[in-house]
Amino acid sequence: MARHLDLATRDALVLRMRFYRDLGLTEFYRRAVDPAILEQFESASPRLEEQAAAPELQEVSLDNHAHEARQAASGNAATQSILSAEEAMSARKAQFSSPLIAPEVAPAGRAAALEIIREEIGECTRCALHKGRNKIVFGDGSPTARLMFVGEGPGADEDAQGIPFVGRAGQLLNNMIAAMGLRRDEVYIANVVKCRPPGNRTPEPEEGATCSPFLFRQIDVVRPQVLVALGATAATYLLGSRQPLAGLRGRVHAFRGTQLIVTYHPAYLLRDPRQKKEAWADLQIAMKELGLKPPGKG
């Protein structure tokens, strides 16, 4: 089969197999990997041999750390099903302390690598959010974007269309992107959870802990230079700890090999337009990291 695949697609498939073997993501995958298939693909892709030895692969297992955190937090089988909010955040911090987990995907293969992640999500039933969803909202934008936005979760419009940030908050985000001198199709947009929480409530810790590993893999594939967390929920799951938004804004956070900026969620700005000036100040920090100037500025 490998003989009929272009190099970018074949590399993406090799990376997928290695996620199984080296990262132990068995909880998030629908089938086991056949070691013989991995050997076949690796022998057909000698350009990845150097990546196979990347130390990042040995540092963090997305699934194993979560399982260990549950075991340590519970103490007996009857209480292992749900993490408290603090425990979930501790698990996130432990899981993602490594700067980079996945080996880098060449720009030409990033679209295919994102599609693999989407296929592995499938018609997800891993948490209770699937019961009320219409469509899974995976992500939108350029797979080679220098700038990525992360929100909390889909709303009603997003749930209907399967695209993040297409409602009123999405229109405001589009305006924010344009004010930075960019187009929406030049950035990448995703959420912590891929299914709409009932009534647009904040995702429960178990829901966020179940879904966020897919977000982290999206980030690892896109490799944005700057990542913008939209709101407190996104900031909490990305940074692995709950802090007041005021204490996180106004500075650059190092995160998984990229620069993380925290600002207000567009939905909040619709409720309190007075904070738009503060959000613009945050976006200017991101622009400085990207070397951008507003349209019309020399």
Contacts in CASP RR format, 6 or more apart in sequence:
PFRMAT RR
TARGET T0000
AUTHOR 0000-0000-0000
METHOD contacts of the structure
MODEL  1
MARHLDLATRDALVLRMRFYRDLGLTEFYRRAVDPAILEQFESASPRLEE
QAAAPELQEVSLDNHAHEARQAASGNAATQSILSAEEAMSARKAQFSSPL
IAPEVAPAGRAAALEIIREEIGECTRCALHKGRNKIVFGDGSPTARLMFV
GEGPGADEDAQGIPFVGRAGQLLNNMIAAMGLRRDEVYIANVVKCRPPGN
RTPEPEEGATCSPFLFRQIDVVRPQVLVALGATAATYLLGSRQPLAGLRG
RVHAFRGTQLIVTYHPAYLLRDPRQKKEAWADLQIAMKELGLKPPGKG
2 10 0 8 1.000
2 13 0 8 1.000
2 40 0 8 1.000
2 41 0 8 1.000
2 44 0 8 1.000
2 45 0 8 1.000
3 44 0 8 1.000
5 13 0 8 1.000
7 45 0 8 1.000
7 47 0 8 1.000
8 106 0 8 1.000
8 108 0 8 1.000
8 109 0 8 1.000
8 112 0 8 1.000
9 109 0 8 1.000
9 112 0 8 1.000
10 41 0 8 1.000
10 44 0 8 1.000
10 45 0 8 1.000
11 45 0 8 1.000
11 47 0 8 1.000
11 48 0 8 1.000
11 105 0 8 1.000
11 106 0 8 1.000
11 109 0 8 1.000
12 105 0 8 1.000
12 109 0 8 1.000
12 112 0 8 1.000
12 113 0 8 1.000
12 116 0 8 1.000
13 41 0 8 1.000
13 116 0 8 1.000
14 38 0 8 1.000
14 41 0 8 1.000
14 42 0 8 1.000
14 45 0 8 1.000
14 48 0 8 1.000
15 48 0 8 1.000
15 102 0 8 1.000
15 103 0 8 1.000
15 105 0 8 1.000
15 113 0 8 1.000
15 116 0 8 1.000
16 113 0 8 1.000
16 116 0 8 1.000
16 120 0 8 1.000
17 33 0 8 1.000
17 37 0 8 1.000
17 38 0 8 1.000
17 41 0 8 1.000
17 42 0 8 1.000
18 38 0 8 1.000
18 52 0 8 1.000
18 57 0 8 1.000
18 103 0 8 1.000
19 25 0 8 1.000
19 29 0 8 1.000
19 102 0 8 1.000
19 217 0 8 1.000
20 26 0 8 1.000
20 29 0 8 1.000
20 32 0 8 1.000
20 33 0 8 1.000
20 38 0 8 1.000
21 33 0 8 1.000
21 35 0 8 1.000
21 38 0 8 1.000
22 57 0 8 1.000
22 58 0 8 1.000
23 57 0 8 1.000
23 60 0 8 1.000
23 61 0 8 1.000
23 62 0 8 1.000
23 63 0 8 1.000
23 101 0 8 1.000
23 102 0 8 1.000
24 61 0 8 1.000
24 62 0 8 1.000
24 63 0 8 1.000
24 64 0 8 1.000
25 61 0 8 1.000
25 62 0 8 1.000
25 63 0 8 1.000
25 213 0 8 1.000
26 32 0 8 1.000
26 63 0 8 1.000
27 63 0 8 1.000
27 66 0 8 1.000
27 67 0 8 1.000
27 126 0 8 1.000
28 62 0 8 1.000
28 63 0 8 1.000
28 120 0 8 1.000
28 126 0 8 1.000
28 213 0 8 1.000
28 214 0 8 1.000
29 120 0 8 1.000
30 120 0 8 1.000
30 122 0 8 1.000
42 48 0 8 1.000
42 49 0 8 1.000
42 52 0 8 1.000
48 103 0 8 1.000
51 103 0 8 1.000
51 104 0 8 1.000
52 103 0 8 1.000
54 103 0 8 1.000
56 98 0 8 1.000
56 99 0 8 1.000
56 100 0 8 1.000
56 101 0 8 1.000
56 102 0 8 1.000
56 103 0 8 1.000
57 101 0 8 1.000
57 102 0 8 1.000
57 103 0 8 1.000
59 98 0 8 1.000
59 101 0 8 1.000
60 95 0 8 1.000
60 96 0 8 1.000
60 97 0 8 1.000
60 98 0 8 1.000
60 101 0 8 1.000
62 95 0 8 1.000
62 101 0 8 1.000
62 213 0 8 1.000
62 216 0 8 1.000
63 213 0 8 1.000
65 91 0 8 1.000
65 94 0 8 1.000
65 95 0 8 1.000
66 91 0 8 1.000
66 95 0 8 1.000
66 209 0 8 1.000
66 213 0 8 1.000
69 83 0 8 1.000
69 87 0 8 1.000
69 90 0 8 1.000
69 91 0 8 1.000
69 94 0 8 1.000
69 95 0 8 1.000
70 80 0 8 1.000
70 83 0 8 1.000
70 91 0 8 1.000
71 80 0 8 1.000
73 83 0 8 1.000
73 84 0 8 1.000
73 87 0 8 1.000
74 80 0 8 1.000
81 206 0 8 1.000
82 205 0 8 1.000
82 206 0 8 1.000
83 91 0 8 1.000
83 205 0 8 1.000
83 206 0 8 1.000
83 209 0 8 1.000
84 205 0 8 1.000
85 205 0 8 1.000
85 242 0 8 1.000
86 242 0 8 1.000
87 205 0 8 1.000
88 205 0 8 1.000
88 206 0 8 1.000
88 208 0 8 1.000
88 209 0 8 1.000
89 205 0 8 1.000
89 236 0 8 1.000
89 237 0 8 1.000
89 240 0 8 1.000
89 241 0 8 1.000
89 242 0 8 1.000
90 240 0 8 1.000
91 209 0 8 1.000
92 209 0 8 1.000
92 212 0 8 1.000
92 237 0 8 1.000
92 240 0 8 1.000
93 239 0 8 1.000
93 240 0 8 1.000
93 241 0 8 1.000
95 213 0 8 1.000
96 216 0 8 1.000
96 240 0 8 1.000
96 256 0 8 1.000
98 256 0 8 1.000
99 254 0 8 1.000
99 256 0 8 1.000
99 257 0 8 1.000
100 220 0 8 1.000
100 256 0 8 1.000
100 257 0 8 1.000
101 216 0 8 1.000
101 217 0 8 1.000
101 220 0 8 1.000
101 256 0 8 1.000
102 217 0 8 1.000
102 220 0 8 1.000
102 221 0 8 1.000
104 223 0 8 1.000
105 113 0 8 1.000
105 221 0 8 1.000
105 223 0 8 1.000
107 143 0 8 1.000
107 144 0 8 1.000
109 143 0 8 1.000
110 143 0 8 1.000
110 144 0 8 1.000
110 221 0 8 1.000
110 222 0 8 1.000
110 223 0 8 1.000
111 143 0 8 1.000
113 143 0 8 1.000
113 221 0 8 1.000
114 143 0 8 1.000
114 218 0 8 1.000
114 221 0 8 1.000
114 222 0 8 1.000
117 138 0 8 1.000
117 214 0 8 1.000
117 217 0 8 1.000
117 218 0 8 1.000
117 221 0 8 1.000
118 138 0 8 1.000
120 214 0 8 1.000
121 136 0 8 1.000
121 138 0 8 1.000
121 194 0 8 1.000
121 214 0 8 1.000
122 136 0 8 1.000
123 130 0 8 1.000
123 136 0 8 1.000
124 130 0 8 1.000
124 136 0 8 1.000
124 194 0 8 1.000
124 195 0 8 1.000
126 210 0 8 1.000
126 211 0 8 1.000
127 195 0 8 1.000
127 206 0 8 1.000
127 207 0 8 1.000
127 208 0 8 1.000
127 210 0 8 1.000
127 211 0 8 1.000
128 204 0 8 1.000
128 207 0 8 1.000
129 193 0 8 1.000
129 195 0 8 1.000
129 196 0 8 1.000
129 197 0 8 1.000
129 203 0 8 1.000
129 207 0 8 1.000
129 211 0 8 1.000
130 195 0 8 1.000
132 195 0 8 1.000
132 196 0 8 1.000
132 198 0 8 1.000
133 159 0 8 1.000
133 195 0 8 1.000
133 196 0 8 1.000
134 159 0 8 1.000
134 160 0 8 1.000
134 162 0 8 1.000
134 196 0 8 1.000
135 159 0 8 1.000
135 160 0 8 1.000
135 161 0 8 1.000
135 162 0 8 1.000
136 162 0 8 1.000
136 194 0 8 1.000
136 195 0 8 1.000
137 153 0 8 1.000
137 154 0 8 1.000
137 158 0 8 1.000
137 159 0 8 1.000
137 162 0 8 1.000
137 163 0 8 1.000
137 164 0 8 1.000
137 191 0 8 1.000
137 194 0 8 1.000
137 195 0 8 1.000
137 196 0 8 1.000
138 162 0 8 1.000
138 190 0 8 1.000
138 194 0 8 1.000
139 163 0 8 1.000
139 164 0 8 1.000
139 188 0 8 1.000
139 189 0 8 1.000
139 190 0 8 1.000
139 191 0 8 1.000
139 218 0 8 1.000
140 163 0 8 1.000
140 164 0 8 1.000
140 165 0 8 1.000
140 184 0 8 1.000
140 188 0 8 1.000
140 189 0 8 1.000
140 190 0 8 1.000
141 184 0 8 1.000
141 185 0 8 1.000
141 186 0 8 1.000
141 187 0 8 1.000
141 188 0 8 1.000
141 189 0 8 1.000
142 185 0 8 1.000
142 186 0 8 1.000
142 187 0 8 1.000
142 188 0 8 1.000
143 188 0 8 1.000
143 221 0 8 1.000
143 222 0 8 1.000
144 222 0 8 1.000
145 186 0 8 1.000
145 187 0 8 1.000
145 188 0 8 1.000
145 222 0 8 1.000
145 224 0 8 1.000
146 186 0 8 1.000
146 187 0 8 1.000
146 224 0 8 1.000
146 225 0 8 1.000
146 226 0 8 1.000
146 290 0 8 1.000
147 180 0 8 1.000
147 182 0 8 1.000
147 186 0 8 1.000
147 187 0 8 1.000
147 188 0 8 1.000
147 224 0 8 1.000
147 225 0 8 1.000
147 226 0 8 1.000
147 227 0 8 1.000
147 228 0 8 1.000
147 286 0 8 1.000
147 290 0 8 1.000
148 187 0 8 1.000
148 188 0 8 1.000
148 189 0 8 1.000
148 190 0 8 1.000
148 219 0 8 1.000
148 222 0 8 1.000
148 224 0 8 1.000
148 226 0 8 1.000
148 227 0 8 1.000
148 228 0 8 1.000
149 165 0 8 1.000
149 173 0 8 1.000
149 187 0 8 1.000
149 188 0 8 1.000
149 189 0 8 1.000
149 190 0 8 1.000
149 227 0 8 1.000
149 228 0 8 1.000
149 230 0 8 1.000
150 189 0 8 1.000
150 190 0 8 1.000
150 191 0 8 1.000
150 192 0 8 1.000
150 215 0 8 1.000
150 219 0 8 1.000
150 227 0 8 1.000
150 228 0 8 1.000
150 229 0 8 1.000
150 230 0 8 1.000
150 234 0 8 1.000
150 238 0 8 1.000
151 164 0 8 1.000
151 165 0 8 1.000
151 189 0 8 1.000
151 190 0 8 1.000
151 191 0 8 1.000
151 192 0 8 1.000
151 229 0 8 1.000
151 230 0 8 1.000
151 231 0 8 1.000
151 233 0 8 1.000
151 234 0 8 1.000
151 265 0 8 1.000
152 191 0 8 1.000
152 192 0 8 1.000
152 193 0 8 1.000
152 202 0 8 1.000
152 203 0 8 1.000
152 230 0 8 1.000
152 231 0 8 1.000
152 233 0 8 1.000
152 234 0 8 1.000
152 265 0 8 1.000
153 164 0 8 1.000
153 191 0 8 1.000
153 192 0 8 1.000
153 193 0 8 1.000
153 194 0 8 1.000
153 196 0 8 1.000
153 197 0 8 1.000
153 203 0 8 1.000
153 233 0 8 1.000
154 162 0 8 1.000
154 164 0 8 1.000
154 191 0 8 1.000
154 193 0 8 1.000
154 194 0 8 1.000
154 195 0 8 1.000
154 196 0 8 1.000
155 167 0 8 1.000
155 196 0 8 1.000
155 200 0 8 1.000
156 196 0 8 1.000
156 200 0 8 1.000
157 166 0 8 1.000
157 167 0 8 1.000
157 168 0 8 1.000
158 164 0 8 1.000
158 165 0 8 1.000
158 166 0 8 1.000
158 167 0 8 1.000
158 196 0 8 1.000
159 195 0 8 1.000
159 196 0 8 1.000
164 189 0 8 1.000
164 190 0 8 1.000
164 191 0 8 1.000
165 173 0 8 1.000
165 174 0 8 1.000
165 189 0 8 1.000
165 266 0 8 1.000
168 267 0 8 1.000
168 270 0 8 1.000
169 265 0 8 1.000
169 266 0 8 1.000
169 267 0 8 1.000
169 270 0 8 1.000
170 266 0 8 1.000
172 266 0 8 1.000
172 269 0 8 1.000
172 270 0 8 1.000
173 189 0 8 1.000
173 230 0 8 1.000
173 266 0 8 1.000
174 184 0 8 1.000
176 266 0 8 1.000
176 279 0 8 1.000
176 280 0 8 1.000
176 283 0 8 1.000
177 183 0 8 1.000
177 184 0 8 1.000
177 186 0 8 1.000
177 187 0 8 1.000
178 295 0 8 1.000
179 280 0 8 1.000
179 283 0 8 1.000
179 294 0 8 1.000
179 295 0 8 1.000
180 283 0 8 1.000
180 286 0 8 1.000
180 287 0 8 1.000
180 292 0 8 1.000
180 294 0 8 1.000
181 292 0 8 1.000
181 293 0 8 1.000
181 294 0 8 1.000
181 295 0 8 1.000
182 292 0 8 1.000
188 218 0 8 1.000
188 222 0 8 1.000
188 224 0 8 1.000
190 215 0 8 1.000
190 218 0 8 1.000
191 215 0 8 1.000
191 234 0 8 1.000
192 203 0 8 1.000
192 208 0 8 1.000
192 211 0 8 1.000
192 212 0 8 1.000
192 215 0 8 1.000
192 233 0 8 1.000
192 234 0 8 1.000
192 237 0 8 1.000
193 203 0 8 1.000
193 207 0 8 1.000
193 208 0 8 1.000
193 211 0 8 1.000
193 212 0 8 1.000
194 211 0 8 1.000
194 214 0 8 1.000
195 211 0 8 1.000
197 203 0 8 1.000
197 204 0 8 1.000
197 207 0 8 1.000
202 233 0 8 1.000
203 211 0 8 1.000
203 233 0 8 1.000
208 237 0 8 1.000
212 237 0 8 1.000
215 237 0 8 1.000
216 256 0 8 1.000
219 227 0 8 1.000
219 256 0 8 1.000
219 258 0 8 1.000
220 256 0 8 1.000
223 258 0 8 1.000
224 258 0 8 1.000
225 258 0 8 1.000
225 259 0 8 1.000
225 289 0 8 1.000
225 290 0 8 1.000
226 258 0 8 1.000
226 259 0 8 1.000
226 260 0 8 1.000
226 261 0 8 1.000
226 286 0 8 1.000
226 289 0 8 1.000
226 290 0 8 1.000
227 238 0 8 1.000
227 255 0 8 1.000
227 258 0 8 1.000
227 259 0 8 1.000
227 260 0 8 1.000
227 261 0 8 1.000
228 260 0 8 1.000
228 261 0 8 1.000
228 262 0 8 1.000
228 263 0 8 1.000
228 282 0 8 1.000
228 283 0 8 1.000
228 286 0 8 1.000
229 235 0 8 1.000
229 238 0 8 1.000
229 239 0 8 1.000
229 248 0 8 1.000
229 260 0 8 1.000
229 261 0 8 1.000
229 262 0 8 1.000
229 263 0 8 1.000
230 263 0 8 1.000
230 264 0 8 1.000
230 265 0 8 1.000
230 266 0 8 1.000
231 245 0 8 1.000
231 262 0 8 1.000
231 263 0 8 1.000
231 264 0 8 1.000
231 265 0 8 1.000
231 268 0 8 1.000
232 242 0 8 1.000
232 244 0 8 1.000
232 245 0 8 1.000
232 265 0 8 1.000
234 265 0 8 1.000
235 243 0 8 1.000
235 245 0 8 1.000
235 248 0 8 1.000
235 262 0 8 1.000
236 242 0 8 1.000
236 243 0 8 1.000
238 255 0 8 1.000
238 260 0 8 1.000
239 248 0 8 1.000
239 253 0 8 1.000
239 255 0 8 1.000
239 260 0 8 1.000
245 262 0 8 1.000
245 264 0 8 1.000
248 262 0 8 1.000
249 262 0 8 1.000
249 263 0 8 1.000
249 278 0 8 1.000
249 282 0 8 1.000
250 261 0 8 1.000
250 262 0 8 1.000
250 281 0 8 1.000
250 282 0 8 1.000
250 285 0 8 1.000
251 285 0 8 1.000
252 259 0 8 1.000
252 260 0 8 1.000
252 261 0 8 1.000
252 285 0 8 1.000
252 289 0 8 1.000
253 259 0 8 1.000
253 260 0 8 1.000
253 261 0 8 1.000
253 262 0 8 1.000
254 260 0 8 1.000
259 286 0 8 1.000
259 289 0 8 1.000
261 282 0 8 1.000
261 283 0 8 1.000
261 285 0 8 1.000
261 286 0 8 1.000
261 289 0 8 1.000
262 282 0 8 1.000
263 278 0 8 1.000
263 279 0 8 1.000
263 282 0 8 1.000
263 283 0 8 1.000
264 275 0 8 1.000
264 278 0 8 1.000
264 279 0 8 1.000
264 282 0 8 1.000
268 275 0 8 1.000
269 275 0 8 1.000
269 276 0 8 1.000
269 279 0 8 1.000
287 293 0 8 1.000
287 294 0 8 1.000
END
